[in-house]
Amino acid sequence: MEKGLGKQGDEPWRVLEFYSGIGGMRYSLMKAGVNAKVVEAFDINDTANDVYQHNFGHRPYQGNIQSLTAADLDSYGADAWLLSPPCQPYTRQGLQKQSGDARAFSFLNILELIPHTSQPPIMLFVENVVGFETSDTHTKMIEILGRTNFITQEFILSPLQFGVPYSRPRYFCLAKRKPSTFQSQLFNNQLLQSPGPLFRHTNAEETVFCELDEPQESWDRMLESCEPIESFLEFKNCSDQSESNFVDTTTVSTDSDEVLDEGNEYCSGALISTLFH
């Protein structure tokens, strides 16, 4: 186990996974090599919970997260919360009602419970769509985290920046409660569009990382260095695929569900590793 990714004495971090879906956050936690135990996951969708149980042998708590109380959260003794709240209130194609959308209420409830817990988490990880960072929900989140002694580092990153041919960027927030600190404190309370700060313990000073606002030519060069999509896909019957059903897996994906969002799991894994250091 990499030093710094577990608690003292090899005791695992205790983690709560909100809006767990089929377990993308838990998978990223495992891929990051973090010595952690998901003590509970939460999702209201029965089908998602079926898949999660199949994947991890653990069925999430099924119910409305809005019903949770501060005492409920304290009972888990969790060190970290991973949250991937509904993105519909913030998508470009949606109504963009932000905190006025009923689907945002449960996340706001979780945030508002933090000051009332006797054992608040040491770390939080929040993932959402681009657009969340300009929402009133984001403003409320940053206000509550600041008031409860958290420092943040925020990112908008694309899987392309991690060598995955999948172009959709996502928003990520890392938060640590004082006296815990990030290794690279220079980036505290900033919104960044490059993964460079995540790799400052390597030779980041000598490495050029493409930022989201760079010219298309830079992204084209980055795409050329990516592995083909087929490297990230699993087929049950590869040998049964006929030429007539052949899918070109060498090009970039934008919104295809066939990628199973694995590209964003690469982003999440790198960020989660940074959070638990």
C-alpha positions in Angstrom: 0.0 0.0 0.0 1.4 3.4 -1.0 2.5 5.4 2.0 0.0 8.1 2.9 -3.1 6.3 1.5 -4.1 4.7 4.7 -4.6 5.8 8.3 -2.0 5.2 11.0 -1.4 1.6 11.9 -2.8 0.4 8.6 -6.3 1.1 9.7 -8.5 1.7 6.7 -10.3 5.0 6.0 -14.0 4.8 6.7 -15.9 6.1 3.7 -19.5 7.0 2.9 -20.5 6.9 -0.8 -23.6 9.1 -1.6 -25.5 8.7 -4.9 -23.6 5.5 -5.4 -25.2 4.4 -8.6 -23.5 1.2 -9.8 -20.3 2.0 -7.8 -18.2 4.3 -10.0 -16.8 6.1 -7.0 -16.0 2.9 -5.1 -14.3 1.5 -8.2 -12.2 4.7 -8.4 -11.3 4.4 -4.7 -10.1 0.8 -5.4 -8.2 1.8 -8.5 -6.5 4.6 -6.6 -5.0 2.1 -4.2 -6.5 3.7 -1.1 -6.7 1.6 2.0 -10.4 2.3 2.6 -13.6 0.6 3.7 -17.0 1.8 2.3 -19.1 1.5 5.5 -22.2 2.5 3.6 -23.5 3.6 0.2 -26.7 5.4 -0.5 -28.9 5.4 -3.6 -32.6 5.6 -4.2 -32.6 3.6 -7.5 -33.4 -0.1 -7.0 -31.8 -1.2 -10.3 -28.6 0.7 -9.6 -28.5 -0.9 -6.2 -28.9 -4.4 -7.8 -25.9 -3.8 -10.0 -23.9 -2.3 -7.1 -24.6 -5.4 -5.0 -23.5 -7.6 -7.9 -20.3 -5.6 -8.3 -19.3 -5.4 -4.6 -21.4 -7.8 -2.6 -22.9 -4.9 -0.6 -26.4 -3.5 -1.2 -26.6 0.3 -0.6 -29.0 1.9 1.7 -32.1 2.5 -0.4 -34.0 5.6 0.5 -34.2 9.4 0.2 -30.9 10.9 1.3 -33.0 13.9 2.5 -34.3 11.7 5.4 -30.8 11.4 6.9 -30.0 13.3 10.1 -26.7 14.5 11.6 -27.0 11.7 14.1 -27.4 9.2 11.3 -24.2 10.4 9.7 -22.3 10.5 13.0 -23.2 6.8 13.6 -21.0 5.7 10.7 -17.9 7.3 12.1 -16.8 8.1 8.5 -13.5 9.9 7.7 -14.5 10.7 4.1 -17.6 11.4 2.0 -17.7 10.7 -1.7 -20.6 12.5 -3.5 -21.8 12.5 -7.0 -25.2 14.3 -6.8 -27.7 14.6 -9.6 -26.4 16.7 -12.5 -29.7 17.6 -14.2 -30.1 20.9 -12.3 -26.8 22.1 -13.9 -26.6 20.6 -17.4 -26.6 22.9 -20.4 -29.5 21.1 -22.0 -31.6 21.2 -18.8 -33.8 23.9 -17.2 -30.8 25.0 -15.1 -32.9 25.6 -12.1 -29.9 24.9 -9.9 -30.8 24.8 -6.2 -34.4 25.4 -7.1 -34.6 22.0 -8.8 -36.0 19.3 -6.5 -33.2 17.0 -7.5 -30.7 19.4 -5.8 -32.4 19.3 -2.5 -30.8 16.2 -1.0 -27.3 17.4 -1.8 -28.1 20.7 -0.1 -29.4 18.8 2.9 -26.2 16.8 3.2 -24.2 20.0 3.1 -26.3 21.7 5.7 -25.9 18.8 8.0 -22.1 19.1 8.2 -22.1 22.0 10.9 -24.5 19.9 13.0 -22.5 16.7 13.1 -20.4 15.9 16.1 -17.9 14.0 13.9 -17.7 15.8 10.6 -15.7 14.1 7.8 -12.1 14.9 7.4 -12.3 14.8 3.6 -15.0 15.3 0.9 -15.0 14.5 -2.8 -17.7 16.0 -5.1 -18.1 15.2 -8.8 -20.6 16.8 -11.2 -21.0 18.3 -14.7 -19.4 21.4 -16.0 -21.8 24.2 -15.1 -22.0 23.2 -11.5 -19.1 25.4 -10.7 -21.1 28.6 -11.7 -24.3 27.5 -9.8 -25.8 28.8 -6.6 -25.5 25.3 -5.2 -21.8 25.5 -5.7 -21.7 28.9 -4.0 -23.6 27.4 -1.0 -21.3 24.4 -0.9 -18.2 26.6 -0.8 -19.7 28.8 1.9 -20.6 25.9 4.1 -17.2 24.2 3.6 -15.4 27.4 4.5 -17.5 27.9 7.6 -16.8 24.4 8.8 -13.0 24.7 8.4 -12.5 23.0 5.0 -10.0 24.0 2.4 -10.7 23.1 -1.2 -9.0 22.4 -4.5 -11.3 22.3 -7.5 -10.8 21.0 -11.0 -12.5 20.8 -14.4 -10.7 17.9 -16.2 -11.2 15.8 -19.3 -10.3 12.1 -19.5 -8.2 13.1 -22.6 -5.8 14.7 -20.1 -5.2 11.2 -18.6 -4.7 9.4 -22.0 -8.2 8.2 -22.3 -10.0 8.9 -25.7 -13.1 10.4 -24.1 -13.6 14.1 -24.4 -16.3 15.1 -21.9 -14.9 17.2 -19.1 -16.2 17.0 -15.5 -16.1 19.1 -12.4 -14.4 17.8 -9.3 -14.0 19.3 -5.8 -11.5 18.0 -3.2 -12.0 19.3 0.4 -10.0 18.7 3.5 -10.9 19.8 7.0 -8.2 21.7 8.9 -5.6 20.8 10.3 -5.4 18.4 7.4 -3.7 19.9 4.3 -3.0 19.2 0.7 0.5 18.4 -0.4 0.4 21.3 -2.9 -1.1 24.1 -0.8 -0.4 26.7 -3.6 -3.6 25.6 -5.3 -5.9 25.9 -2.3 -9.3 27.5 -3.0 -8.6 27.6 -6.8 -10.4 26.2 -9.8 -7.9 24.5 -12.1 -8.2 23.1 -15.6 -5.0 21.1 -15.7 -4.1 17.9 -13.9 -0.5 19.2 -13.5 -0.9 19.9 -9.7 -1.9 16.3 -9.1 1.5 15.1 -10.2 3.8 17.6 -8.5 5.4 14.8 -6.5 6.7 13.5 -9.9 8.5 15.6 -12.6 5.5 17.9 -13.1 7.8 20.9 -13.4 9.3 19.3 -16.6 5.9 18.1 -18.0 3.5 20.2 -20.1 -0.1 19.4 -19.3 -2.8 20.5 -21.8 -5.4 22.8 -20.3 -9.1 22.9 -21.4 -8.8 26.3 -23.1 -5.8 25.4 -25.3 -6.2 25.4 -29.1 -7.7 22.4 -30.8 -4.3 21.5 -32.3 -3.1 20.7 -28.7 -6.0 18.4 -28.1 -5.5 16.7 -31.4 -1.9 15.9 -30.5 -3.1 14.6 -27.1 -5.7 12.4 -28.7 -3.0 10.9 -30.9 -1.1 9.7 -27.8 -4.2 8.1 -26.3 -4.8 4.4 -26.4 -7.7 3.3 -28.6 -11.2 3.0 -27.0 -11.1 -0.8 -27.3 -8.5 -0.8 -24.6 -11.1 0.4 -22.1 -14.0 -1.8 -23.3 -15.0 -5.3 -22.3 -16.9 -7.5 -24.7 -18.6 -10.7 -23.6 -18.3 -12.3 -27.1 -15.4 -10.7 -28.9 -15.0 -13.7 -31.1 -18.6 -13.5 -32.2 -18.4 -10.0 -33.6 -18.7 -10.1 -37.4 -17.2 -7.6 -39.8 -20.7 -6.2 -40.4 -21.0 -5.4 -36.7 -17.5 -3.9 -36.5 -17.2 -0.7 -34.4 -14.4 1.7 -35.0 -12.7 1.8 -31.6 -9.8 4.0 -32.6 -11.6 7.4 -32.5 -12.5 9.7 -29.7 -15.7 9.3 -27.8 -17.8 12.2 -26.6 -21.0 10.9 -25.0 -21.1 7.2 -25.8 -22.4 5.0 -23.0 -20.3 2.2 -24.4 -17.3 3.7 -22.7 -19.1 3.1 -19.4 -17.7 6.5 -18.2 -14.4 4.8 -17.5 -12.6 7.9 -18.6 -14.1 9.9 -15.8 -13.0 7.1 -13.4 -9.4 7.7 -14.4 -9.9 11.4 -13.5 -11.6 10.4 -10.2 -8.9 7.9 -9.3 -6.1 10.5 -9.7 -8.1 13.0 -7.7 -9.0 10.6 -4.9 -5.4 9.5 -4.6 -4.5 13.2 -4.1 -7.3 13.7 -1.5 -6.2 10.8 0.7 -2.5 11.7 0.7 
